[in-house]
Structures are given as C-alpha cells and as structure tokens.
Amino acid sequence: MIKEEVDKLLSQLQGWKLAGEAIEKNYRFSDFKQAIEFINRVAVVADAQNHHPDILLWNWNNVKITLTTHAVKGLSENDFVLAAKIDQINPK
C-alpha cells in the first residue's frame, strides 16, 4: 500500500499506529482474566477472517496486537478491516 492509503485508513482507527510494515495497538485491562478473554475473542474474529495477528500479553494486563499481511510483506486493507473489528470486541 502507498503511504497515502495507509494514512487515510489509519486515520479511521482509534489508537492504532504505524510500526514499520505493520500497525499495532496496545490494550490495557483491569486484570489478567479480562486480558485473556480479550485475546480469546480476538482469536475467534481473526480466525473467521483468516487473518491472524501477532498477540503479545505483557505485565499480566496489557495486550499488544500487531497486524501485517505476510503474503504481501506489508500492509493490506485486510489489516485495517481486522483492526476495526478488534476494536469492537468488549471483554466481559
């Protein structure tokens, strides 16, 4: 994707940032259980999209999601679609 396309799509997302050839966002939860529940919900959505992010759980309540499209060795529209869907996930 060209930079203008990336900038336009990124501007439509809350809290996501460009990280090299990927986009990423950090989420913070009140406890470990909520963080894990969020990760499990992300896994369901990502698998349904057949687009799988890198997921990092750190400091027991922080989750970092990183999206890139390995087939194109960079960003694709699928990354931004999945980012928007992930933002709609609410842990219980």
N, C-alpha and C positions, 0 to 999 in steps of 0.2 A: 504494500500500500504506500501511496505517496504521503508525505508529511501533512499536506493539507487535509487529506481524507482522515488521517489519524487524529489530527487536531479537532476536526469537526465532530467525529464520533466520540472522542474523549470528552469534549465539552458537554455532551449529553448525559454523561455519567457523573455521579457524586462520589468524590473521594478517590477515584482511580487515577493512577499516574503512570506515565511512560517510564519504563525501566529497560533501556536498551531496545531489544526487538520484542518486548513483551509489555503488557500492562499489569499492574498489581495494585492490591488494596489490602490494608490491614483492618481487621475487625477485633474489637475488644469486648469481652463478655464478663459478666459478674462472677462466674465460676467455671470450673473445669467442665462440669456436666453440660452447661449451655454451649460451650465451645465445641465439644464433641457432637452434640446434637446438630449444631450448625454444619459441621463437617459432613455428617451423615446425610443431611438434606442436600448439601451441595453435591455430594456423590450421586444421589438419585437424579437430580436435574442434569448434571453433566453427562451421566451415562445415557439418559434419554436423548440428549443432543449429540451423543457420540463425539464429545469434545471434552477432553479431560485436563483439568488444570493441575498445576503443582500446588500442593497444600502443605503449609508448614504450621504446626502447632508449637508455640513457644511461650515460656513463662506461664504455663498452665491455663491461661485465659485469653491468649492472643492467637489469632489465626491470620496468616498471610496467604492470599490467593494470587497466583501468578498465571496469566493466560498468554499463550502464544500458539501459533499453528506450526507444528513441526514440519508438515508437508511442504509449506512454502518458506520455511526458515525465517519466519517473521509474523507480522500481524495480518489477520484476515477479518472480514466482517463477523465471522463466527465468534471471534474473541469478544467483540463488543456486545453481541447478542447474549452470549452466556453471562457476561459481566452484569448486564441489566437484569437477567433472570436471577442471578445470585443475590443481587441487591433486594429482590423481592422476598427472599427467604427470611422468615422470622422464627428464631428459636423459641421454643416454649419453655 
